[in-house]
Amino acid sequence: MIVHDAKDYLIDPYSVRDAAISSVMDAPGGQVQFVCVKANAKNATGGYAGSKTVSIRLVGKYPVGMNPNASACAEPLLRWYPFPELEGLKTP
């Protein structure tokens, strides 16, 4: 779902590189979970703008919202893993 939704969120989803995803974490209150995703992709002018991070809220396994530059994604103890599925998008 996250990879599919990236096609709507990113200006050039086929240019993604250096993608990573965090482990799933519980949000305060415990009813919602979230993951953080960071990646570098081309912007509207066609250049790479540097890695951007977004927190994606999950209910079950489904994304229900996102928060760019969420403070939770900057936690030093957060574990990051390669996200080759996001880098593997192919031109339509």
N, C-alpha and C positions, 0 to 999 in steps of 0.2 A: 504494500500500500504506500509506503513512504517513497519508494522509487517511482511509482506511478504518479503520485501527487507532485513530485519534483518537476515533472514536465509542465505543470500548470504554474508552479511557483517561480521557477528560474527563467530568466530571459533567454538563456541559451543552455538548456539542460544537457545538450550533447557535448558540451565543452568541459564538463566536470572533471576535475583532477584533485588529487590529494584528499579524497573523501575519507571520513572516519565517522564512526557511530559509537556512542557510549553504551554501557550496560543499562538495563532498565532500572529506573529508580522510582520509589514511592514518593508521591507528592504529599505535602502535609495534609492530614485528614485521612489518608489511606484509601480514598475511593477512586483516585485517579493515579496513573503512573505516567512517567515521561521518559523519553530518551533525548539525547542531544546529538545533533548531526552537524559536522563542520565540513566545508568543502570550498574549493576555489573554482569559480566558473566565470565565464566572460560576462561583462556588463553590457549596457545598452550601446556603448561606443565600440564594442568589439574587443576590449582589452580585459586582461585578468586584473581584478581589483583586490586580490588577496583573500585569504580564508575568512569566511563568514560562518557564524554559528547560530543555530536555531534550536530551541527546545520544542519538542513535539509531544503534546499531551495525548495519552492513550486511554481508552476505555476498552478493556479486554485487549485484543490485538489491533484495534482500529484507531487510527489517528483522528482526533476530534478538534484539534486546534494547534496553533503554534505561537511561539514567542521569540522573535529575533533577539539575539544578544542577551538571553536570560542569564541572570547572575549565577544560577545553579550550574550552568555549563562551564563556568570558570573555576569551579572548585578544584584545588590542586590534587585531591585524592581521586578524582573522577578517572575511571579507566576508559581508554579509547581503543577501538579496534578498527582495522582496515574495513572499508565499505566498498568492495569492488563492484557490487551490483549497481551502485550509483554511478561509478565511473564507467560502467559498461554500457550505458545507454547508446544506442545507435541512431544515426540520422534517419528520420522517418522515410 
